[in-house]
């Protein structure tokens, strides 16, 4: 017990960023606002635009063919109250301190790619992974915080450019590449990277607000459970026969639904605009936000929502939020 307290006191004296006592993680204030989740390029009535190859059927990562595993349905207006969010993802050492205090439980796995990770000093200020959504939530609660919901996460990730639908944390639409210095971990799925990075390492994945690693490193748990039409009014799609892969385009675009424009995309979710509400009815399928060192660049987009069915993963961590 004395050794543990001494260790904790040592961390409090002069810890490098990323190794702070958990309650002292820098938090960034996020102003209140209202916005539409998703990307207007996929709005009802038009599917124009090529989002860096992610919307090309020739691309193995064609975003719409992942449906319902990934989507950015643009049909929900969200009103956000002011809150604050952790500057960076929770690190191994921060999570470990919570475990030592008896407020958290050990991750489901402590190794990563066959290497000691959670318990290794070399990875102390790397993001904790292999924690369940429940473990992530418990950690946040133990710090007087909570997990952000996905509307809060997206609002914070898009920052002052929320209305401009910024794709990445930096200004402009230039996609990440393996040879762009600090952006390396933003494209790591194509760069053969096998490990996450230290928090705050990327010089590209930084926002003017002070938030870091929102697009990359590890994906992040949020408070919402998954529903494929979560952003639709009453969570229902129109012309549902058109949602299935391989649906006939001739059957789409009639009735209440907006007409589809060329090219025909039969599995495009068409729905009446809705109002965002946190969805927590399905406790086996959860939403994760943000890209990771294992996911393709399509998942790096700040508005992409992704389905997580396994309880924990080597590339999913979390950060906490707090009401103002």
N, C-alpha and C positions, 0 to 999 in steps of 0.2 A: 504494500500500500504506500509506504514512504517513498519507495523507488518511483512508483507511478506519479505521485504528487511532485516529486523532484523533477521528473521528466516534463510534466506539465508546466511547472514553473519556469524551466529552462526555455520552453517554447515561447512563453509569454514575454521573455526578456527582449529578444531581438530576432524574431523569426523572419526568414525570407518570405516574400509574398508567396502565397500558396501553401504555407505551413503555419498559418495563423491558428490561434485557438479558435475553434469553430464559430463561437459567437461573435468573434471580431473580424470575420471575413468582410472586406469592404462591400458595401451595398450601394447600388446606384438608384437614385430616385427616378421614377418613371411618371411623367405627367398624365393626367386624365385625358381622355379623348374618345373619338368615335371613328371607326373605319370599317371597311369591308374586307373580310378575310379572303385569302386566295389570290388569284391572278386573273385580271380581266381578259387576258388573251383567251381564256377558256370560258368566257361568259356565255350565257345562253344567247344563241343567235349568231355566234361566230367562233371559229377555231383558227383564225389566222395567226401567223407568227410562228417562228421556229425558236424555241427556247434552248438554244445551244445544242441542238441535236436531240434533246430529250423528247421532242414531239415528232420525231421522224420514225415512221414504221421500220426504216432500215436499221435503226439503232436498237441494239439488244436491250437498252434501258429505256425504250419508249415508255414514257411515264404512264400513258393511258392504258397500256396493255398490262400494267401492274394492278389495275383496278381489280378488287378493292384494296389491295395492299398499300397503295399510295395514291393520294389525290390532293388537289388544291381547289376544291369546289368553291367558286367565288360567289356564293349566294347568301352569305350571312353577314348582317351588320352587327358589329359588337360595340357596346359602350363600355369603356374601361375607366374604372375609378383609379385615382392615383395610388401607386404602390411602389415598393422598392424591390430590387432583385440583386442576388449575389453577383459580384463582378465576374467571378469565374466558377467553373464547376467544382464541386466538393472533391477534395483530394484524399488520397489514401491516409495520410497522417491525420487529417481532420476527422475522417470517419473512424479511424482507429481510436482516437481519443474518446469519441462518443461510446465506442464499444467498451473501452476500459472503465468508463464511468457507469456502465450498466444500462445505458439508455438505448443502445443499438445492439444489433446482432451481427456476427461475422458474415461477410459476403458469402454467397453460395459456393464460390470457388476463389481461391487465393492465388492461383497461378494464372499466367497468361502466356500462351504459346509455349507451354512447358517450362517457363521460367518463374521463379518466385517474384511476385509482383506486389500484392497487398502488404506483405510483411517486409519487403526489401527496402532498405534505406535509400537505395538509388532511385526508387520510384515514389518516394514520400510525397513529392509535390506533383504527382501525376493524378489524373482523375480516377476516383474509385469506380470500379465496374463490377459486374457480376452481382449487383444488388437488385432485389425485386422492387416493384413499384411501392409495395407496402414498406419495405425497408427504407427506401428513399423518403417516403412520407413520414415515417417515424423519426428519422434523423432530423428532418426539418422541424417537426413538432417539438423535439427535444431542445431545439435552439430558439423556441418561441416564434417559429416561422411556419411555412407551409410550402407545398409544391405550387408553382404557378399553373393556372389553367392555360389551355393552348391559345386562347385569344390574347391573354396577357403576354405569353411567350412571344407570339408573333408581333404584337404591338411593340414590345421592347426591342425585338430583333430588327424591326424595320425603322425604328427610331424616328427622327424628324422627317425622314423620307417616306413615312407610312403611306401617304397619299400617292407617292410616285411609284409604289410597288417595286422598290429596290430588290434585286435578286440576291445580292451578296452584301456583306458588311461594309465593303468599301464603295466609294462613289463611282458611278459608271457601271456599265454592263460587261466589262471585260471578264471572261470566265477564268477560273484558276488553271494553272498549268504546273507540271512537276518542276520546271526550271525557274519559277518565279520566287526565288528567295524564301521569304517568310510565308508565302502561300503554299509551300510544299504540302503541308498537311491538309490543305483545302482540296487537294486532288489526289489524296493518297491511295484511293481505291485503284487508280490507274498508275500509281507510282510504286506499287509493290511494297508499300509500307506495312509492317506487321505489328506495330505498336502505336498506342496513342502518344501524344507529346506532353511535355510539361505544360501546366496551365500557364497562360500568358506568353507562351513562346512565340506564337505566330504574330508577325508584324502586319500581316494582311487582315487577319480576323480580329480586328479591333474597331470599335465604333466610337464616334465622337462623344457619345454619352459616357464612355468608360467601360462598357460591357465588352467582354472578351470571349473568344471561342464559341460564339453563337452558331456559326455555320459548320464548324469542323471539330476535330479532336474526337469527342464521343457524342453520340446522340443523347437526348435527355428525356427522362420521364416527365410527364405533366400530370395534372389531376384528372384528365378526361379519359373515359373508356371509349372504345372505338365504335363508331356507327358509320357505315359507308355514305350515308346521306345526312350526316350530322348538321350540315349547313343549310339544308333544304327546309322549307316550311313544313312543319309537322314531321320532319325527317322522312319525307316521302319523295321519291323521284316521279316525274311524269313519264309517260310512255315507257314503263318499266321493261317492256319486251325488248326495247332497244338497248338496255343496259348490258345484256349478256354479251360475252365475247362472240363475235361472229353474227350478231343480230343483223337483220336485213335493213339496209339504209332506206329502202323504199317504204318501210313501215315507220320510219322516224319523221319528226318534224311536222306532225299534224295535230289537230285538236288543240289542247291548251298549251302544248309545248311550243317553244320558239322554233322557228324553222332552222334547220341545220344548213350551214353554207358549206360549199366545197372547201376542202375535201371532206368526204363523209367520214365521220368517226362514230360508229354505232355504239361504242361503249362510253361515250361522253355523257356525264351525268347532267340531265336536264331537269330543272326543278324550279318551283316558284321561290323567289328570294325569301329567306328566313331571318330570324333574329337569333343571334348566338346565345346559347345557354350551356352551362357545363353539363355534360352527359356522363352519368356515372351508374348506368344500369347494367352494363355487361362487365363483370369482374374477371373475365378470362381473356379479353382482348383490350389492349390499351393503346393509347396514342403516344408516340415518341416524336420529338421535334429535333431538328438540326441534323447536319451531316455527321459523318464519323470517318475514322481512318480506314474503315472497311467498306463503306458504302460508296456508290457511284456519285459522280458530280451532280446528277439530277437531284439527289437527296440533299445536296448542300443548300438548295434554295431556301430562303428564310420563310417562305410561306408553305412549304411542303409538309403535309401531315402523313405519318407513316404508322402502319399497323404493326403492333408487337404482340405476338401470341405466346412466346416463351416467357417464363417467369423472370429470367435474367439473361444477360448477354455480355459478351466480351467487349462490346462497343457501345454499351448504354450506361450512362451515368446520370447525374442530375445536378441541379442547382436549386436554391430555395428562394422564395419570395416572402414578402411581409406587407401587411396593410399599413398605409400611412394614416 
